[in-house]
Amino acid sequence: MKNLKMLLWGKFYQMIYAFLQCVIEIILLSYFTIIKY
């Protein structure tokens, strides 16, 4: 039972990590675009 819980938490953290990476990428892209113009 504990193993399943750890597996679910791992998937949850992976999703959050991927989401944060996307957000950071978008922020960096818009930031550099603003600097260029």
PQR file of N, CA, C, O and H, with PARSE charges and radii, in Angstrom:
ATOM      1  N   MET A   1       0.848  -1.213   0.000 -0.4000 1.5000
ATOM      2  CA  MET A   1       0.000   0.000   0.000 -0.0000 2.0000
ATOM      3  C   MET A   1       0.881   1.260   0.000  0.5500 1.7000
ATOM      4  O   MET A   1       0.597   2.224  -0.711 -0.5500 1.4000
ATOM      5  N   LYS A   2       1.951   1.238   0.806 -0.4000 1.5000
ATOM      6  CA  LYS A   2       2.829   2.402   0.887 -0.0000 2.0000
ATOM      7  C   LYS A   2       3.507   2.629  -0.474  0.5500 1.7000
ATOM      8  O   LYS A   2       3.703   3.770  -0.893 -0.5500 1.4000
ATOM      9  H   LYS A   2       2.182   0.454   1.383  0.4000 1.0000
ATOM     10  N   ASN A   3       3.863   1.525  -1.159 -0.4000 1.5000
ATOM     11  CA  ASN A   3       4.520   1.639  -2.464 -0.0000 2.0000
ATOM     12  C   ASN A   3       3.623   2.360  -3.462  0.5500 1.7000
ATOM     13  O   ASN A   3       4.085   3.223  -4.209 -0.5500 1.4000
ATOM     14  H   ASN A   3       3.704   0.598  -0.819  0.4000 1.0000
ATOM     15  N   LEU A   4       2.340   2.005  -3.473 -0.4000 1.5000
ATOM     16  CA  LEU A   4       1.372   2.612  -4.399 -0.0000 2.0000
ATOM     17  C   LEU A   4       1.271   4.109  -4.137  0.5500 1.7000
ATOM     18  O   LEU A   4       1.223   4.911  -5.070 -0.5500 1.4000
ATOM     19  H   LEU A   4       1.965   1.304  -2.866  0.4000 1.0000
ATOM     20  N   LYS A   5       1.238   4.480  -2.846 -0.4000 1.5000
ATOM     21  CA  LYS A   5       1.138   5.892  -2.471 -0.0000 2.0000
ATOM     22  C   LYS A   5       2.362   6.655  -2.986  0.5500 1.7000
ATOM     23  O   LYS A   5       2.236   7.752  -3.531 -0.5500 1.4000
ATOM     24  H   LYS A   5       1.276   3.828  -2.088  0.4000 1.0000
ATOM     25  N   MET A   6       3.548   6.062  -2.807 -0.4000 1.5000
ATOM     26  CA  MET A   6       4.779   6.707  -3.273 -0.0000 2.0000
ATOM     27  C   MET A   6       4.740   6.869  -4.780  0.5500 1.7000
ATOM     28  O   MET A   6       5.158   7.903  -5.301 -0.5500 1.4000
ATOM     29  H   MET A   6       3.651   5.171  -2.365  0.4000 1.0000
ATOM     30  N   LEU A   7       4.242   5.858  -5.495 -0.4000 1.5000
ATOM     31  CA  LEU A   7       4.157   5.891  -6.958 -0.0000 2.0000
ATOM     32  C   LEU A   7       3.231   7.024  -7.394  0.5500 1.7000
ATOM     33  O   LEU A   7       3.548   7.766  -8.324 -0.5500 1.4000
ATOM     34  H   LEU A   7       3.902   5.018  -5.072  0.4000 1.0000
ATOM     35  N   LEU A   8       2.078   7.158  -6.717 -0.4000 1.5000
ATOM     36  CA  LEU A   8       1.129   8.223  -7.054 -0.0000 2.0000
ATOM     37  C   LEU A   8       1.750   9.591  -6.810  0.5500 1.7000
ATOM     38  O   LEU A   8       1.591  10.502  -7.622 -0.5500 1.4000
ATOM     39  H   LEU A   8       1.820   6.556  -5.962  0.4000 1.0000
ATOM     40  N   TRP A   9       2.461   9.738  -5.685 -0.4000 1.5000
ATOM     41  CA  TRP A   9       3.109  11.012  -5.380 -0.0000 2.0000
ATOM     42  C   TRP A   9       4.163  11.340  -6.423  0.5500 1.7000
ATOM     43  O   TRP A   9       4.321  12.493  -6.823 -0.5500 1.4000
ATOM     44  H   TRP A   9       2.590   8.998  -5.025  0.4000 1.0000
ATOM     45  N   GLY A  10       4.898  10.291  -6.869 -0.4000 1.5000
ATOM     46  CA  GLY A  10       5.921  10.488  -7.897 -0.0000 2.0000
ATOM     47  C   GLY A  10       5.303  11.014  -9.179  0.5500 1.7000
ATOM     48  O   GLY A  10       5.829  11.942  -9.792 -0.5500 1.4000
ATOM     49  H   GLY A  10       4.769   9.354  -6.545  0.4000 1.0000
ATOM     50  N   LYS A  11       4.171  10.416  -9.591 -0.4000 1.5000
ATOM     51  CA  LYS A  11       3.481  10.868 -10.808 -0.0000 2.0000
ATOM     52  C   LYS A  11       3.003  12.303 -10.632  0.5500 1.7000
ATOM     53  O   LYS A  11       3.119  13.120 -11.545 -0.5500 1.4000
ATOM     54  H   LYS A  11       3.743   9.662  -9.093  0.4000 1.0000
ATOM     55  N   PHE A  12       2.471  12.600  -9.462 -0.4000 1.5000
ATOM     56  CA  PHE A  12       1.951  13.936  -9.157 -0.0000 2.0000
ATOM     57  C   PHE A  12       3.062  14.970  -9.266  0.5500 1.7000
ATOM     58  O   PHE A  12       2.886  16.023  -9.879 -0.5500 1.4000
ATOM     59  H   PHE A  12       2.378  11.936  -8.721  0.4000 1.0000
ATOM     60  N   TYR A  13       4.221  14.658  -8.658 -0.4000 1.5000
ATOM     61  CA  TYR A  13       5.353  15.595  -8.702 -0.0000 2.0000
ATOM     62  C   TYR A  13       5.871  15.762 -10.122  0.5500 1.7000
ATOM     63  O   TYR A  13       6.268  16.859 -10.513 -0.5500 1.4000
ATOM     64  H   TYR A  13       4.364  13.803  -8.159  0.4000 1.0000
ATOM     65  N   GLN A  14       5.872  14.666 -10.908 -0.4000 1.5000
ATOM     66  CA  GLN A  14       6.320  14.746 -12.306 -0.0000 2.0000
ATOM     67  C   GLN A  14       5.432  15.707 -13.084  0.5500 1.7000
ATOM     68  O   GLN A  14       5.922  16.514 -13.874 -0.5500 1.4000
ATOM     69  H   GLN A  14       5.550  13.775 -10.591  0.4000 1.0000
ATOM     70  N   MET A  15       4.122  15.618 -12.856 -0.4000 1.5000
ATOM     71  CA  MET A  15       3.171  16.501 -13.546 -0.0000 2.0000
ATOM     72  C   MET A  15       3.434  17.960 -13.164  0.5500 1.7000
ATOM     73  O   MET A  15       3.498  18.830 -14.034 -0.5500 1.4000
ATOM     74  H   MET A  15       3.725  14.963 -12.214  0.4000 1.0000
ATOM     75  N   ILE A  16       3.583  18.222 -11.882 -0.4000 1.5000
ATOM     76  CA  ILE A  16       3.835  19.589 -11.408 -0.0000 2.0000
ATOM     77  C   ILE A  16       5.150  20.110 -11.985  0.5500 1.7000
ATOM     78  O   ILE A  16       5.236  21.266 -12.399 -0.5500 1.4000
ATOM     79  H   ILE A  16       3.531  17.516 -11.176  0.4000 1.0000
ATOM     80  N   TYR A  17       6.179  19.252 -12.010 -0.4000 1.5000
ATOM     81  CA  TYR A  17       7.487  19.658 -12.517 -0.0000 2.0000
ATOM     82  C   TYR A  17       7.403  20.019 -13.995  0.5500 1.7000
ATOM     83  O   TYR A  17       7.951  21.033 -14.425 -0.5500 1.4000
ATOM     84  H   TYR A  17       6.109  18.313 -11.673  0.4000 1.0000
ATOM     85  N   ALA A  18       6.707  19.174 -14.776 -0.4000 1.5000
ATOM     86  CA  ALA A  18       6.556  19.436 -16.216 -0.0000 2.0000
ATOM     87  C   ALA A  18       5.786  20.741 -16.425  0.5500 1.7000
ATOM     88  O   ALA A  18       6.140  21.539 -17.292 -0.5500 1.4000
ATOM     89  H   ALA A  18       6.262  18.350 -14.426  0.4000 1.0000
ATOM     90  N   PHE A  19       4.740  20.955 -15.636 -0.4000 1.5000
ATOM     91  CA  PHE A  19       3.929  22.163 -15.738 -0.0000 2.0000
ATOM     92  C   PHE A  19       4.765  23.403 -15.432  0.5500 1.7000
ATOM     93  O   PHE A  19       4.690  24.401 -16.147 -0.5500 1.4000
ATOM     94  H   PHE A  19       4.453  20.306 -14.931  0.4000 1.0000
ATOM     95  N   LEU A  20       5.564  23.334 -14.362 -0.4000 1.5000
ATOM     96  CA  LEU A  20       6.418  24.462 -13.981 -0.0000 2.0000
ATOM     97  C   LEU A  20       7.442  24.757 -15.068  0.5500 1.7000
ATOM     98  O   LEU A  20       7.725  25.920 -15.356 -0.5500 1.4000
ATOM     99  H   LEU A  20       5.626  22.522 -13.781  0.4000 1.0000
ATOM    100  N   GLN A  21       8.004  23.704 -15.677 -0.4000 1.5000
ATOM    101  CA  GLN A  21       8.970  23.900 -16.753 -0.0000 2.0000
ATOM    102  C   GLN A  21       8.326  24.649 -17.911  0.5500 1.7000
ATOM    103  O   GLN A  21       8.933  25.554 -18.482 -0.5500 1.4000
ATOM    104  H   GLN A  21       7.774  22.759 -15.444  0.4000 1.0000
ATOM    105  N   CYS A  22       7.093  24.274 -18.260 -0.4000 1.5000
ATOM    106  CA  CYS A  22       6.370  24.950 -19.347 -0.0000 2.0000
ATOM    107  C   CYS A  22       6.164  26.426 -18.993  0.5500 1.7000
ATOM    108  O   CYS A  22       6.415  27.304 -19.819 -0.5500 1.4000
ATOM    109  H   CYS A  22       6.599  23.538 -17.796  0.4000 1.0000
ATOM    110  N   VAL A  23       5.714  26.695 -17.781 -0.4000 1.5000
ATOM    111  CA  VAL A  23       5.458  28.074 -17.350 -0.0000 2.0000
ATOM    112  C   VAL A  23       6.739  28.904 -17.409  0.5500 1.7000
ATOM    113  O   VAL A  23       6.735  30.031 -17.904 -0.5500 1.4000
ATOM    114  H   VAL A  23       5.510  25.982 -17.110  0.4000 1.0000
ATOM    115  N   ILE A  24       7.843  28.333 -16.896 -0.4000 1.5000
ATOM    116  CA  ILE A  24       9.126  29.055 -16.887 -0.0000 2.0000
ATOM    117  C   ILE A  24       9.581  29.331 -18.315  0.5500 1.7000
ATOM    118  O   ILE A  24      10.079  30.416 -18.611 -0.5500 1.4000
ATOM    119  H   ILE A  24       7.846  27.417 -16.494  0.4000 1.0000
ATOM    120  N   GLU A  25       9.407  28.340 -19.209 -0.4000 1.5000
ATOM    121  CA  GLU A  25       9.796  28.518 -20.601 -0.0000 2.0000
ATOM    122  C   GLU A  25       9.012  29.662 -21.239  0.5500 1.7000
ATOM    123  O   GLU A  25       9.584  30.499 -21.937 -0.5500 1.4000
ATOM    124  H   GLU A  25       9.002  27.458 -18.968  0.4000 1.0000
ATOM    125  N   ILE A  26       7.700  29.697 -20.998 -0.4000 1.5000
ATOM    126  CA  ILE A  26       6.846  30.754 -21.570 -0.0000 2.0000
ATOM    127  C   ILE A  26       7.275  32.118 -21.025  0.5500 1.7000
ATOM    128  O   ILE A  26       7.371  33.091 -21.773 -0.5500 1.4000
ATOM    129  H   ILE A  26       7.235  29.018 -20.430  0.4000 1.0000
ATOM    130  N   ILE A  27       7.531  32.180 -19.710 -0.4000 1.5000
ATOM    131  CA  ILE A  27       7.942  33.451 -19.099 -0.0000 2.0000
ATOM    132  C   ILE A  27       9.266  33.917 -19.697  0.5500 1.7000
ATOM    133  O   ILE A  27       9.411  35.091 -20.040 -0.5500 1.4000
ATOM    134  H   ILE A  27       7.452  31.390 -19.102  0.4000 1.0000
ATOM    135  N   LEU A  28      10.242  32.999 -19.828 -0.4000 1.5000
ATOM    136  CA  LEU A  28      11.542  33.365 -20.395 -0.0000 2.0000
ATOM    137  C   LEU A  28      11.392  33.830 -21.834  0.5500 1.7000
ATOM    138  O   LEU A  28      12.012  34.815 -22.233 -0.5500 1.4000
ATOM    139  H   LEU A  28      10.125  32.046 -19.549  0.4000 1.0000
ATOM    140  N   LEU A  29      10.570  33.128 -22.624 -0.4000 1.5000
ATOM    141  CA  LEU A  29      10.367  33.512 -24.025 -0.0000 2.0000
ATOM    142  C   LEU A  29       9.771  34.908 -24.125  0.5500 1.7000
ATOM    143  O   LEU A  29      10.262  35.737 -24.892 -0.5500 1.4000
ATOM    144  H   LEU A  29      10.066  32.327 -22.300  0.4000 1.0000
ATOM    145  N   SER A  30       8.730  35.175 -23.370 -0.4000 1.5000
ATOM    146  CA  SER A  30       8.093  36.499 -23.425 -0.0000 2.0000
ATOM    147  C   SER A  30       9.046  37.565 -22.893  0.5500 1.7000
ATOM    148  O   SER A  30       9.053  38.695 -23.383 -0.5500 1.4000
ATOM    149  H   SER A  30       8.331  34.502 -22.748  0.4000 1.0000
ATOM    150  N   TYR A  31       9.848  37.210 -21.894 -0.4000 1.5000
ATOM    151  CA  TYR A  31      10.814  38.150 -21.309 -0.0000 2.0000
ATOM    152  C   TYR A  31      11.844  38.563 -22.359  0.5500 1.7000
ATOM    153  O   TYR A  31      12.136  39.749 -22.519 -0.5500 1.4000
ATOM    154  H   TYR A  31       9.843  36.292 -21.496  0.4000 1.0000
ATOM    155  N   PHE A  32      12.397  37.571 -23.078 -0.4000 1.5000
ATOM    156  CA  PHE A  32      13.393  37.876 -24.099 -0.0000 2.0000
ATOM    157  C   PHE A  32      12.771  38.621 -25.276  0.5500 1.7000
ATOM    158  O   PHE A  32      13.420  39.469 -25.889 -0.5500 1.4000
ATOM    159  H   PHE A  32      12.160  36.608 -22.949  0.4000 1.0000
ATOM    160  N   THR A  33      11.524  38.311 -25.591 -0.4000 1.5000
ATOM    161  CA  THR A  33      10.840  39.005 -26.686 -0.0000 2.0000
ATOM    162  C   THR A  33      10.661  40.478 -26.320  0.5500 1.7000
ATOM    163  O   THR A  33      10.834  41.353 -27.169 -0.5500 1.4000
ATOM    164  H   THR A  33      10.996  37.622 -25.093  0.4000 1.0000
ATOM    165  N   ILE A  34      10.313  40.756 -25.059 -0.4000 1.5000
ATOM    166  CA  ILE A  34      10.129  42.142 -24.597 -0.0000 2.0000
ATOM    167  C   ILE A  34      11.473  42.884 -24.666  0.5500 1.7000
ATOM    168  O   ILE A  34      11.519  44.049 -25.062 -0.5500 1.4000
ATOM    169  H   ILE A  34      10.171  40.045 -24.369  0.4000 1.0000
ATOM    170  N   ILE A  35      12.560  42.209 -24.282 -0.4000 1.5000
ATOM    171  CA  ILE A  35      13.890  42.842 -24.300 -0.0000 2.0000
ATOM    172  C   ILE A  35      14.284  43.190 -25.741  0.5500 1.7000
ATOM    173  O   ILE A  35      14.845  44.257 -25.992 -0.5500 1.4000
ATOM    174  H   ILE A  35      12.523  41.263 -23.960  0.4000 1.0000
ATOM    175  N   LYS A  36      13.993  42.300 -26.671 -0.4000 1.5000
ATOM    176  CA  LYS A  36      14.386  42.517 -28.072 -0.0000 2.0000
ATOM    177  C   LYS A  36      13.741  43.770 -28.649  0.5500 1.7000
ATOM    178  O   LYS A  36      14.394  44.549 -29.344 -0.5500 1.4000
ATOM    179  H   LYS A  36      13.538  41.434 -26.466  0.4000 1.0000
ATOM    180  N   TYR A  37      12.451  43.962 -28.355 -0.4000 1.5000
ATOM    181  CA  TYR A  37      11.754  45.097 -28.980 -0.0000 2.0000
ATOM    182  C   TYR A  37      11.819  46.360 -28.126  0.5500 1.7000
ATOM    183  O   TYR A  37      11.281  47.397 -28.514 -0.5500 1.4000
ATOM    184  H   TYR A  37      11.921  43.329 -27.791  0.4000 1.0000
TER
END
